[in-house]
Amino acid sequence: MWTWIRMALYLVLGIVSIWYGFFVRAVGSGNKFYRVWFLVGCIFLLLIPAAYFHLWKSVPRAVRVIVIVLLSIGLLVYILLLARIATKFDAESGEAEYLIVLGAQIHESGPSLVLLYRLETAVTYLNEHPGVTCIVSGGQGDNEPVTEAEGMRDYLVAHGIDESRIVLEDRSADTSENLKNCLALLPSADVKVGIVTNNFHMYRALGIAEACGYKNVCGVPAPSKKAYLLHNITRECVGVLKDLLFGNMRLY
């Protein structure tokens, strides 16, 4: 009886994971990380015949122990990273002299959903702080009609921000390059800088900024759509591990 319950659970989890992958893909974020949900779904579906034929019991005990230990470590790291990322969801924005808006996917029709939230937050902040200079940061990907910086500038200007307040950084390809290139555009590393990005991305952005040499930085968190939060946070966990491994960020 327990075997059939497990098989039913694996089937449901497999179908839901694959559906979620298509759901995330439909938003057009510009990255391929949605494929991880297809992989997770296939693993769950493969567990169905494994459970039916009791294949786990045929695996040597030492191998089973190693697999369980590795999975447990992976789950623990994932939970710890989730907790760290969550600490910066509501970062205090404070008063800034410069505002850096980190780039994301630009479509022919305009900003992606993720970038739209960032730009809306930037417009609000710039209207409330008329003396702040805004740096829009992001190059052009193979699947983008213009550089992300150009697309962001056009959006800001269309929503009432004076173009003279906007500086373009249009060569970067990821968050680390965004912040390194923007630092070179500042009068000094000591000026107060606000970083606009989505809440789920704020922890990594601030950690990278500290590693780049920013001396006086704060977060200006933009919201995100809850339906995609599991995907975005999972992708962020991978991003944090990658940037820590390559020395691009510090634990913040």
PyRosetta script that sets phi, psi and omega in degrees:
from pyrosetta import init, pose_from_sequence

init()
pose = pose_from_sequence("MWTWIRMALYLVLGIVSIWYGFFVRAVGSGNKFYRVWFLVGCIFLLLIPAAYFHLWKSVPRAVRVIVIVLLSIGLLVYILLLARIATKFDAESGEAEYLIVLGAQIHESGPSLVLLYRLETAVTYLNEHPGVTCIVSGGQGDNEPVTEAEGMRDYLVAHGIDESRIVLEDRSADTSENLKNCLALLPSADVKVGIVTNNFHMYRALGIAEACGYKNVCGVPAPSKKAYLLHNITRECVGVLKDLLFGNMRLY")
pose.set_psi(1, -45.1)
pose.set_omega(1, 179.6)
pose.set_phi(2, -60.1)
pose.set_psi(2, -37.0)
pose.set_omega(2, 179.1)
pose.set_phi(3, -61.2)
pose.set_psi(3, -43.2)
pose.set_omega(3, 179.9)
pose.set_phi(4, -67.0)
pose.set_psi(4, -35.9)
pose.set_omega(4, 177.3)
pose.set_phi(5, -64.5)
pose.set_psi(5, -45.1)
pose.set_omega(5, 178.7)
pose.set_phi(6, -62.0)
pose.set_psi(6, -42.3)
pose.set_omega(6, 179.8)
pose.set_phi(7, -62.2)
pose.set_psi(7, -40.7)
pose.set_omega(7, 178.4)
pose.set_phi(8, -65.2)
pose.set_psi(8, -40.2)
pose.set_omega(8, 179.1)
pose.set_phi(9, -64.6)
pose.set_psi(9, -44.4)
pose.set_omega(9, 178.8)
pose.set_phi(10, -61.6)
pose.set_psi(10, -39.0)
pose.set_omega(10, 180.0)
pose.set_phi(11, -63.4)
pose.set_psi(11, -46.7)
pose.set_omega(11, -179.8)
pose.set_phi(12, -62.8)
pose.set_psi(12, -47.2)
pose.set_omega(12, -179.0)
pose.set_phi(13, -64.2)
pose.set_psi(13, -36.6)
pose.set_omega(13, 178.4)
pose.set_phi(14, -65.3)
pose.set_psi(14, -46.4)
pose.set_omega(14, -179.9)
pose.set_phi(15, -65.0)
pose.set_psi(15, -44.7)
pose.set_omega(15, -179.6)
pose.set_phi(16, -62.7)
pose.set_psi(16, -42.0)
pose.set_omega(16, -179.7)
pose.set_phi(17, -63.1)
pose.set_psi(17, -45.1)
pose.set_omega(17, 179.7)
pose.set_phi(18, -65.9)
pose.set_psi(18, -41.6)
pose.set_omega(18, 176.7)
pose.set_phi(19, -60.6)
pose.set_psi(19, -41.5)
pose.set_omega(19, -179.3)
pose.set_phi(20, -64.2)
pose.set_psi(20, -35.8)
pose.set_omega(20, 176.3)
pose.set_phi(21, -60.3)
pose.set_psi(21, -44.9)
pose.set_omega(21, 177.2)
pose.set_phi(22, -66.2)
pose.set_psi(22, -37.1)
pose.set_omega(22, 179.5)
pose.set_phi(23, -61.6)
pose.set_psi(23, -45.1)
pose.set_omega(23, 179.3)
pose.set_phi(24, -69.2)
pose.set_psi(24, -40.3)
pose.set_omega(24, 180.0)
pose.set_phi(25, -59.4)
pose.set_psi(25, -35.9)
pose.set_omega(25, -175.3)
pose.set_phi(26, -65.2)
pose.set_psi(26, -23.0)
pose.set_omega(26, -178.2)
pose.set_phi(27, -74.6)
pose.set_psi(27, -17.9)
pose.set_omega(27, 176.3)
pose.set_phi(28, 68.1)
pose.set_psi(28, 53.4)
pose.set_omega(28, -177.4)
pose.set_phi(29, -76.2)
pose.set_psi(29, -16.0)
pose.set_omega(29, 178.0)
pose.set_phi(30, 94.8)
pose.set_psi(30, -10.4)
pose.set_omega(30, 177.2)
pose.set_phi(31, -112.0)
pose.set_psi(31, 165.8)
pose.set_omega(31, -174.5)
pose.set_phi(32, -101.8)
pose.set_psi(32, 11.5)
pose.set_omega(32, -175.0)
pose.set_phi(33, -65.3)
pose.set_psi(33, -19.2)
pose.set_omega(33, 178.0)
pose.set_phi(34, -56.9)
pose.set_psi(34, -22.0)
pose.set_omega(34, -179.3)
pose.set_phi(35, -63.7)
pose.set_psi(35, -21.9)
pose.set_omega(35, 179.8)
pose.set_phi(36, -61.9)
pose.set_psi(36, -30.4)
pose.set_omega(36, 179.9)
pose.set_phi(37, -72.4)
pose.set_psi(37, -30.6)
pose.set_omega(37, 173.5)
pose.set_phi(38, -66.0)
pose.set_psi(38, -41.7)
pose.set_omega(38, 178.4)
pose.set_phi(39, -62.5)
pose.set_psi(39, -46.4)
pose.set_omega(39, 178.9)
pose.set_phi(40, -60.6)
pose.set_psi(40, -42.8)
pose.set_omega(40, 179.5)
pose.set_phi(41, -62.1)
pose.set_psi(41, -42.5)
pose.set_omega(41, 179.3)
pose.set_phi(42, -64.6)
pose.set_psi(42, -37.6)
pose.set_omega(42, 178.1)
pose.set_phi(43, -62.5)
pose.set_psi(43, -44.9)
pose.set_omega(43, 178.2)
pose.set_phi(44, -61.5)
pose.set_psi(44, -41.5)
pose.set_omega(44, -179.4)
pose.set_phi(45, -67.0)
pose.set_psi(45, -35.2)
pose.set_omega(45, 177.7)
pose.set_phi(46, -70.1)
pose.set_psi(46, -23.4)
pose.set_omega(46, 177.7)
pose.set_phi(47, -70.7)
pose.set_psi(47, -17.2)
pose.set_omega(47, -179.5)
pose.set_phi(48, -65.7)
pose.set_psi(48, -55.5)
pose.set_omega(48, 176.6)
pose.set_phi(49, -65.3)
pose.set_psi(49, -31.0)
pose.set_omega(49, 178.2)
pose.set_phi(50, -62.6)
pose.set_psi(50, -39.8)
pose.set_omega(50, 178.3)
pose.set_phi(51, -70.6)
pose.set_psi(51, -41.0)
pose.set_omega(51, -177.4)
pose.set_phi(52, -63.1)
pose.set_psi(52, -41.3)
pose.set_omega(52, -177.7)
pose.set_phi(53, -94.0)
pose.set_psi(53, 6.8)
pose.set_omega(53, 177.3)
pose.set_phi(54, 55.0)
pose.set_psi(54, 43.0)
pose.set_omega(54, -176.3)
pose.set_phi(55, -68.7)
pose.set_psi(55, -29.4)
pose.set_omega(55, -178.9)
pose.set_phi(56, -59.3)
pose.set_psi(56, -36.5)
pose.set_omega(56, -178.8)
pose.set_phi(57, -69.0)
pose.set_psi(57, -22.5)
pose.set_omega(57, -179.4)
pose.set_phi(58, -83.7)
pose.set_psi(58, -10.1)
pose.set_omega(58, 179.1)
pose.set_phi(59, -77.1)
pose.set_psi(59, 136.0)
pose.set_omega(59, 179.0)
pose.set_phi(60, -53.4)
pose.set_psi(60, 143.3)
pose.set_omega(60, -174.8)
pose.set_phi(61, -58.8)
pose.set_psi(61, -39.4)
pose.set_omega(61, -179.4)
pose.set_phi(62, -61.2)
pose.set_psi(62, -40.3)
pose.set_omega(62, 179.3)
pose.set_phi(63, -66.9)
pose.set_psi(63, -40.2)
pose.set_omega(63, 178.9)
pose.set_phi(64, -61.6)
pose.set_psi(64, -41.6)
pose.set_omega(64, 179.6)
pose.set_phi(65, -63.2)
pose.set_psi(65, -44.2)
pose.set_omega(65, -180.0)
pose.set_phi(66, -61.7)
pose.set_psi(66, -45.3)
pose.set_omega(66, -179.7)
pose.set_phi(67, -61.3)
pose.set_psi(67, -45.1)
pose.set_omega(67, -179.4)
pose.set_phi(68, -64.0)
pose.set_psi(68, -41.8)
pose.set_omega(68, 179.3)
pose.set_phi(69, -63.4)
pose.set_psi(69, -45.6)
pose.set_omega(69, -179.3)
pose.set_phi(70, -63.9)
pose.set_psi(70, -42.0)
pose.set_omega(70, 178.3)
pose.set_phi(71, -64.8)
pose.set_psi(71, -38.6)
pose.set_omega(71, 179.5)
pose.set_phi(72, -65.9)
pose.set_psi(72, -42.0)
pose.set_omega(72, 178.1)
pose.set_phi(73, -63.7)
pose.set_psi(73, -44.6)
pose.set_omega(73, 178.8)
pose.set_phi(74, -59.8)
pose.set_psi(74, -42.9)
pose.set_omega(74, 178.8)
pose.set_phi(75, -65.2)
pose.set_psi(75, -40.8)
pose.set_omega(75, 179.3)
pose.set_phi(76, -63.8)
pose.set_psi(76, -44.6)
pose.set_omega(76, 178.7)
pose.set_phi(77, -61.8)
pose.set_psi(77, -42.3)
pose.set_omega(77, 179.6)
pose.set_phi(78, -60.5)
pose.set_psi(78, -45.4)
pose.set_omega(78, -179.5)
pose.set_phi(79, -65.2)
pose.set_psi(79, -42.6)
pose.set_omega(79, 179.8)
pose.set_phi(80, -63.9)
pose.set_psi(80, -40.5)
pose.set_omega(80, 178.5)
pose.set_phi(81, -67.4)
pose.set_psi(81, -39.0)
pose.set_omega(81, 176.4)
pose.set_phi(82, -58.2)
pose.set_psi(82, -42.8)
pose.set_omega(82, -179.3)
pose.set_phi(83, -64.3)
pose.set_psi(83, -41.4)
pose.set_omega(83, 179.6)
pose.set_phi(84, -67.1)
pose.set_psi(84, -44.1)
pose.set_omega(84, -179.9)
pose.set_phi(85, -61.4)
pose.set_psi(85, -39.5)
pose.set_omega(85, -178.1)
pose.set_phi(86, -65.4)
pose.set_psi(86, -24.2)
pose.set_omega(86, -178.2)
pose.set_phi(87, -65.6)
pose.set_psi(87, -20.2)
pose.set_omega(87, -177.1)
pose.set_phi(88, -109.8)
pose.set_psi(88, 12.1)
pose.set_omega(88, 178.5)
pose.set_phi(89, -60.6)
pose.set_psi(89, -36.7)
pose.set_omega(89, -177.3)
pose.set_phi(90, -118.9)
pose.set_psi(90, 48.5)
pose.set_omega(90, -178.7)
pose.set_phi(91, -59.7)
pose.set_psi(91, 144.7)
pose.set_omega(91, 178.6)
pose.set_phi(92, -73.4)
pose.set_psi(92, 126.0)
pose.set_omega(92, -176.1)
pose.set_phi(93, -76.3)
pose.set_psi(93, -46.3)
pose.set_omega(93, 179.0)
pose.set_phi(94, 67.5)
pose.set_psi(94, -172.1)
pose.set_omega(94, -179.4)
pose.set_phi(95, -96.9)
pose.set_psi(95, 127.6)
pose.set_omega(95, -179.1)
pose.set_phi(96, -121.7)
pose.set_psi(96, 155.0)
pose.set_omega(96, 173.0)
pose.set_phi(97, -93.4)
pose.set_psi(97, -31.9)
pose.set_omega(97, 177.2)
pose.set_phi(98, -128.2)
pose.set_psi(98, 144.4)
pose.set_omega(98, 177.5)
pose.set_phi(99, -119.3)
pose.set_psi(99, 122.9)
pose.set_omega(99, 177.4)
pose.set_phi(100, -104.9)
pose.set_psi(100, 123.0)
pose.set_omega(100, 176.3)
pose.set_phi(101, -104.2)
pose.set_psi(101, 115.4)
pose.set_omega(101, -178.0)
pose.set_phi(102, -77.5)
pose.set_psi(102, 139.6)
pose.set_omega(102, -174.4)
pose.set_phi(103, -77.5)
pose.set_psi(103, 162.5)
pose.set_omega(103, 173.6)
pose.set_phi(104, -156.0)
pose.set_psi(104, -177.6)
pose.set_omega(104, -171.9)
pose.set_phi(105, -54.8)
pose.set_psi(105, 132.9)
pose.set_omega(105, 173.1)
pose.set_phi(106, -111.5)
pose.set_psi(106, 129.1)
pose.set_omega(106, 176.5)
pose.set_phi(107, -101.9)
pose.set_psi(107, 170.1)
pose.set_omega(107, 173.3)
pose.set_phi(108, -57.0)
pose.set_psi(108, -34.3)
pose.set_omega(108, -177.5)
pose.set_phi(109, -84.2)
pose.set_psi(109, -8.2)
pose.set_omega(109, 179.8)
pose.set_phi(110, 132.8)
pose.set_psi(110, -164.6)
pose.set_omega(110, -177.3)
pose.set_phi(111, -63.6)
pose.set_psi(111, 145.4)
pose.set_omega(111, 171.4)
pose.set_phi(112, -66.6)
pose.set_psi(112, 168.6)
pose.set_omega(112, -177.4)
pose.set_phi(113, -58.7)
pose.set_psi(113, -44.1)
pose.set_omega(113, 179.9)
pose.set_phi(114, -59.3)
pose.set_psi(114, -46.8)
pose.set_omega(114, -178.8)
pose.set_phi(115, -69.9)
pose.set_psi(115, -34.6)
pose.set_omega(115, 179.3)
pose.set_phi(116, -59.1)
pose.set_psi(116, -42.7)
pose.set_omega(116, 177.2)
pose.set_phi(117, -60.8)
pose.set_psi(117, -40.2)
pose.set_omega(117, 179.8)
pose.set_phi(118, -65.1)
pose.set_psi(118, -43.1)
pose.set_omega(118, -177.8)
pose.set_phi(119, -68.8)
pose.set_psi(119, -39.1)
pose.set_omega(119, 177.1)
pose.set_phi(120, -61.7)
pose.set_psi(120, -40.7)
pose.set_omega(120, 177.9)
pose.set_phi(121, -65.8)
pose.set_psi(121, -40.2)
pose.set_omega(121, 179.3)
pose.set_phi(122, -64.2)
pose.set_psi(122, -42.7)
pose.set_omega(122, 179.2)
pose.set_phi(123, -59.4)
pose.set_psi(123, -46.0)
pose.set_omega(123, 179.1)
pose.set_phi(124, -60.3)
pose.set_psi(124, -46.0)
pose.set_omega(124, -178.0)
pose.set_phi(125, -65.0)
pose.set_psi(125, -44.1)
pose.set_omega(125, -177.5)
pose.set_phi(126, -67.6)
pose.set_psi(126, -33.9)
pose.set_omega(126, 176.3)
pose.set_phi(127, -69.2)
pose.set_psi(127, -33.8)
pose.set_omega(127, 179.7)
pose.set_phi(128, -80.6)
pose.set_psi(128, -19.2)
pose.set_omega(128, -178.7)
pose.set_phi(129, -130.2)
pose.set_psi(129, 78.5)
pose.set_omega(129, -173.1)
pose.set_phi(130, -64.3)
pose.set_psi(130, -13.9)
pose.set_omega(130, -179.9)
pose.set_phi(131, -91.5)
pose.set_psi(131, -0.1)
pose.set_omega(131, -175.3)
pose.set_phi(132, -85.7)
pose.set_psi(132, 136.6)
pose.set_omega(132, 172.9)
pose.set_phi(133, -91.7)
pose.set_psi(133, 138.2)
pose.set_omega(133, -176.5)
pose.set_phi(134, -109.8)
pose.set_psi(134, 129.1)
pose.set_omega(134, 173.2)
pose.set_phi(135, -107.1)
pose.set_psi(135, 119.8)
pose.set_omega(135, 176.7)
pose.set_phi(136, -100.3)
pose.set_psi(136, 130.0)
pose.set_omega(136, -167.8)
pose.set_phi(137, -126.5)
pose.set_psi(137, 126.3)
pose.set_omega(137, 175.2)
pose.set_phi(138, 158.5)
pose.set_psi(138, 132.5)
pose.set_omega(138, 178.2)
pose.set_phi(139, -85.1)
pose.set_psi(139, -162.1)
pose.set_omega(139, -177.5)
pose.set_phi(140, -112.7)
pose.set_psi(140, 122.0)
pose.set_omega(140, 175.4)
pose.set_phi(141, -84.4)
pose.set_psi(141, 169.4)
pose.set_omega(141, -179.2)
pose.set_phi(142, -61.9)
pose.set_psi(142, -25.2)
pose.set_omega(142, -177.1)
pose.set_phi(143, -105.5)
pose.set_psi(143, 23.4)
pose.set_omega(143, -178.8)
pose.set_phi(144, -121.7)
pose.set_psi(144, 139.4)
pose.set_omega(144, -176.6)
pose.set_phi(145, -73.3)
pose.set_psi(145, -29.6)
pose.set_omega(145, 179.3)
pose.set_phi(146, -141.7)
pose.set_psi(146, 174.8)
pose.set_omega(146, 174.2)
pose.set_phi(147, -67.5)
pose.set_psi(147, 152.5)
pose.set_omega(147, 178.9)
pose.set_phi(148, -62.6)
pose.set_psi(148, -35.5)
pose.set_omega(148, 178.8)
pose.set_phi(149, -62.4)
pose.set_psi(149, -43.3)
pose.set_omega(149, 178.9)
pose.set_phi(150, -63.9)
pose.set_psi(150, -44.9)
pose.set_omega(150, 179.7)
pose.set_phi(151, -61.7)
pose.set_psi(151, -38.5)
pose.set_omega(151, 178.4)
pose.set_phi(152, -69.5)
pose.set_psi(152, -41.6)
pose.set_omega(152, 177.5)
pose.set_phi(153, -58.9)
pose.set_psi(153, -45.7)
pose.set_omega(153, -178.4)
pose.set_phi(154, -61.2)
pose.set_psi(154, -39.9)
pose.set_omega(154, 179.2)
pose.set_phi(155, -65.0)
pose.set_psi(155, -46.1)
pose.set_omega(155, -178.0)
pose.set_phi(156, -62.8)
pose.set_psi(156, -43.4)
pose.set_omega(156, 179.6)
pose.set_phi(157, -63.6)
pose.set_psi(157, -41.7)
pose.set_omega(157, 179.7)
pose.set_phi(158, -64.3)
pose.set_psi(158, -21.0)
pose.set_omega(158, -179.4)
pose.set_phi(159, -107.0)
pose.set_psi(159, 25.9)
pose.set_omega(159, 167.4)
pose.set_phi(160, 94.5)
pose.set_psi(160, 4.1)
pose.set_omega(160, 178.9)
pose.set_phi(161, -87.6)
pose.set_psi(161, 127.9)
pose.set_omega(161, -179.0)
pose.set_phi(162, -62.3)
pose.set_psi(162, 129.5)
pose.set_omega(162, -177.0)
pose.set_phi(163, -61.1)
pose.set_psi(163, -26.0)
pose.set_omega(163, 180.0)
pose.set_phi(164, -66.6)
pose.set_psi(164, -16.0)
pose.set_omega(164, 179.3)
pose.set_phi(165, -89.8)
pose.set_psi(165, -3.1)
pose.set_omega(165, -171.3)
pose.set_phi(166, -110.4)
pose.set_psi(166, 128.3)
pose.set_omega(166, 176.7)
pose.set_phi(167, -114.2)
pose.set_psi(167, 135.6)
pose.set_omega(167, -178.1)
pose.set_phi(168, -99.0)
pose.set_psi(168, 133.5)
pose.set_omega(168, 167.6)
pose.set_phi(169, -120.5)
pose.set_psi(169, 102.9)
pose.set_omega(169, -168.0)
pose.set_phi(170, -119.2)
pose.set_psi(170, 29.8)
pose.set_omega(170, -178.4)
pose.set_phi(171, -117.7)
pose.set_psi(171, -10.9)
pose.set_omega(171, -171.3)
pose.set_phi(172, -83.3)
pose.set_psi(172, 153.2)
pose.set_omega(172, -177.5)
pose.set_phi(173, -117.8)
pose.set_psi(173, -11.2)
pose.set_omega(173, 178.1)
pose.set_phi(174, -152.8)
pose.set_psi(174, 178.8)
pose.set_omega(174, -174.8)
pose.set_phi(175, -61.8)
pose.set_psi(175, -40.0)
pose.set_omega(175, -179.7)
pose.set_phi(176, -61.8)
pose.set_psi(176, -45.3)
pose.set_omega(176, 178.1)
pose.set_phi(177, -67.7)
pose.set_psi(177, -39.1)
pose.set_omega(177, 175.8)
pose.set_phi(178, -48.1)
pose.set_psi(178, -55.3)
pose.set_omega(178, -171.5)
pose.set_phi(179, -76.0)
pose.set_psi(179, -33.9)
pose.set_omega(179, 175.7)
pose.set_phi(180, -64.9)
pose.set_psi(180, -46.0)
pose.set_omega(180, -178.8)
pose.set_phi(181, -68.4)
pose.set_psi(181, -36.8)
pose.set_omega(181, 179.1)
pose.set_phi(182, -68.1)
pose.set_psi(182, -34.8)
pose.set_omega(182, 178.7)
pose.set_phi(183, -59.1)
pose.set_psi(183, -36.9)
pose.set_omega(183, 179.6)
pose.set_phi(184, -68.5)
pose.set_psi(184, -18.1)
pose.set_omega(184, -179.8)
pose.set_phi(185, -90.2)
pose.set_psi(185, -9.0)
pose.set_omega(185, -178.6)
pose.set_phi(186, -85.4)
pose.set_psi(186, 151.5)
pose.set_omega(186, 177.5)
pose.set_phi(187, -63.5)
pose.set_psi(187, -30.0)
pose.set_omega(187, 175.5)
pose.set_phi(188, -163.1)
pose.set_psi(188, 165.4)
pose.set_omega(188, 178.9)
pose.set_phi(189, -75.5)
pose.set_psi(189, -8.0)
pose.set_omega(189, -175.8)
pose.set_phi(190, -91.8)
pose.set_psi(190, -11.6)
pose.set_omega(190, -178.9)
pose.set_phi(191, -66.6)
pose.set_psi(191, 150.8)
pose.set_omega(191, -179.1)
pose.set_phi(192, -75.9)
pose.set_psi(192, 120.8)
pose.set_omega(192, -175.8)
pose.set_phi(193, -119.8)
pose.set_psi(193, 132.5)
pose.set_omega(193, 172.5)
pose.set_phi(194, -104.6)
pose.set_psi(194, 132.2)
pose.set_omega(194, 179.7)
pose.set_phi(195, -106.3)
pose.set_psi(195, 121.8)
pose.set_omega(195, 177.6)
pose.set_phi(196, -97.4)
pose.set_psi(196, 119.3)
pose.set_omega(196, 172.1)
pose.set_phi(197, -157.2)
pose.set_psi(197, 173.0)
pose.set_omega(197, -178.1)
pose.set_phi(198, -70.3)
pose.set_psi(198, 154.2)
pose.set_omega(198, -176.0)
pose.set_phi(199, -53.9)
pose.set_psi(199, -40.7)
pose.set_omega(199, -177.8)
pose.set_phi(200, -69.3)
pose.set_psi(200, -19.4)
pose.set_omega(200, -176.8)
pose.set_phi(201, -99.8)
pose.set_psi(201, -7.8)
pose.set_omega(201, -171.8)
pose.set_phi(202, -64.5)
pose.set_psi(202, -42.1)
pose.set_omega(202, -177.7)
pose.set_phi(203, -58.3)
pose.set_psi(203, -47.1)
pose.set_omega(203, -178.6)
pose.set_phi(204, -68.4)
pose.set_psi(204, -40.4)
pose.set_omega(204, -179.7)
pose.set_phi(205, -61.0)
pose.set_psi(205, -44.3)
pose.set_omega(205, 179.5)
pose.set_phi(206, -67.7)
pose.set_psi(206, -37.8)
pose.set_omega(206, 177.4)
pose.set_phi(207, -64.7)
pose.set_psi(207, -38.8)
pose.set_omega(207, 177.4)
pose.set_phi(208, -69.1)
pose.set_psi(208, -40.6)
pose.set_omega(208, 178.9)
pose.set_phi(209, -59.5)
pose.set_psi(209, -41.7)
pose.set_omega(209, 179.2)
pose.set_phi(210, -64.1)
pose.set_psi(210, -40.7)
pose.set_omega(210, 179.3)
pose.set_phi(211, -67.8)
pose.set_psi(211, -30.1)
pose.set_omega(211, -180.0)
pose.set_phi(212, -73.7)
pose.set_psi(212, -22.6)
pose.set_omega(212, 179.2)
pose.set_phi(213, 115.2)
pose.set_psi(213, 8.4)
pose.set_omega(213, 175.4)
pose.set_phi(214, -65.4)
pose.set_psi(214, 134.6)
pose.set_omega(214, -176.2)
pose.set_phi(215, -101.3)
pose.set_psi(215, -20.4)
pose.set_omega(215, -172.4)
pose.set_phi(216, -145.8)
pose.set_psi(216, 77.5)
pose.set_omega(216, -171.7)
pose.set_phi(217, -122.6)
pose.set_psi(217, 146.6)
pose.set_omega(217, 175.4)
pose.set_phi(218, -138.7)
pose.set_psi(218, 163.5)
pose.set_omega(218, 179.4)
pose.set_phi(219, -96.9)
pose.set_psi(219, 144.1)
pose.set_omega(219, 171.9)
pose.set_phi(220, -123.4)
pose.set_psi(220, 85.8)
pose.set_omega(220, -170.3)
pose.set_phi(221, -72.9)
pose.set_psi(221, 132.7)
pose.set_omega(221, 172.6)
pose.set_phi(222, -95.8)
pose.set_psi(222, 153.5)
pose.set_omega(222, 179.6)
pose.set_phi(223, -73.5)
pose.set_psi(223, -179.2)
pose.set_omega(223, 176.1)
pose.set_phi(224, -149.3)
pose.set_psi(224, 160.8)
pose.set_omega(224, -178.6)
pose.set_phi(225, -80.5)
pose.set_psi(225, 126.1)
pose.set_omega(225, -174.0)
pose.set_phi(226, -61.1)
pose.set_psi(226, -32.4)
pose.set_omega(226, -177.6)
pose.set_phi(227, -62.0)
pose.set_psi(227, -26.7)
pose.set_omega(227, -178.6)
pose.set_phi(228, -103.0)
pose.set_psi(228, 5.0)
pose.set_omega(228, -172.2)
pose.set_phi(229, -64.7)
pose.set_psi(229, -41.0)
pose.set_omega(229, 178.8)
pose.set_phi(230, -58.3)
pose.set_psi(230, -44.7)
pose.set_omega(230, 178.6)
pose.set_phi(231, -63.4)
pose.set_psi(231, -48.3)
pose.set_omega(231, -176.1)
pose.set_phi(232, -64.7)
pose.set_psi(232, -40.9)
pose.set_omega(232, -180.0)
pose.set_phi(233, -69.9)
pose.set_psi(233, -39.0)
pose.set_omega(233, 178.0)
pose.set_phi(234, -62.4)
pose.set_psi(234, -42.6)
pose.set_omega(234, 177.0)
pose.set_phi(235, -63.6)
pose.set_psi(235, -37.7)
pose.set_omega(235, 178.5)
pose.set_phi(236, -64.2)
pose.set_psi(236, -38.8)
pose.set_omega(236, 178.4)
pose.set_phi(237, -58.8)
pose.set_psi(237, -43.0)
pose.set_omega(237, 177.6)
pose.set_phi(238, -64.9)
pose.set_psi(238, -41.6)
pose.set_omega(238, 179.6)
pose.set_phi(239, -63.3)
pose.set_psi(239, -41.3)
pose.set_omega(239, 178.5)
pose.set_phi(240, -63.2)
pose.set_psi(240, -45.5)
pose.set_omega(240, 179.1)
pose.set_phi(241, -61.2)
pose.set_psi(241, -42.5)
pose.set_omega(241, 179.5)
pose.set_phi(242, -63.2)
pose.set_psi(242, -47.0)
pose.set_omega(242, -176.9)
pose.set_phi(243, -69.7)
pose.set_psi(243, -32.7)
pose.set_omega(243, 174.4)
pose.set_phi(244, -67.0)
pose.set_psi(244, -42.1)
pose.set_omega(244, -178.9)
pose.set_phi(245, -62.3)
pose.set_psi(245, -40.5)
pose.set_omega(245, -177.6)
pose.set_phi(246, -91.6)
pose.set_psi(246, 5.2)
pose.set_omega(246, 176.7)
pose.set_phi(247, 73.2)
pose.set_psi(247, 22.1)
pose.set_omega(247, -178.7)
pose.set_phi(248, -83.1)
pose.set_psi(248, -16.3)
pose.set_omega(248, -177.3)
pose.set_phi(249, -145.0)
pose.set_psi(249, 164.4)
pose.set_omega(249, 174.3)
pose.set_phi(250, -114.9)
pose.set_psi(250, 152.4)
pose.set_omega(250, 174.7)
pose.set_phi(251, -62.8)
pose.set_psi(251, 125.3)
pose.set_omega(251, -171.4)
pose.set_phi(252, -109.0)
pose.dump_pdb("model.pdb")
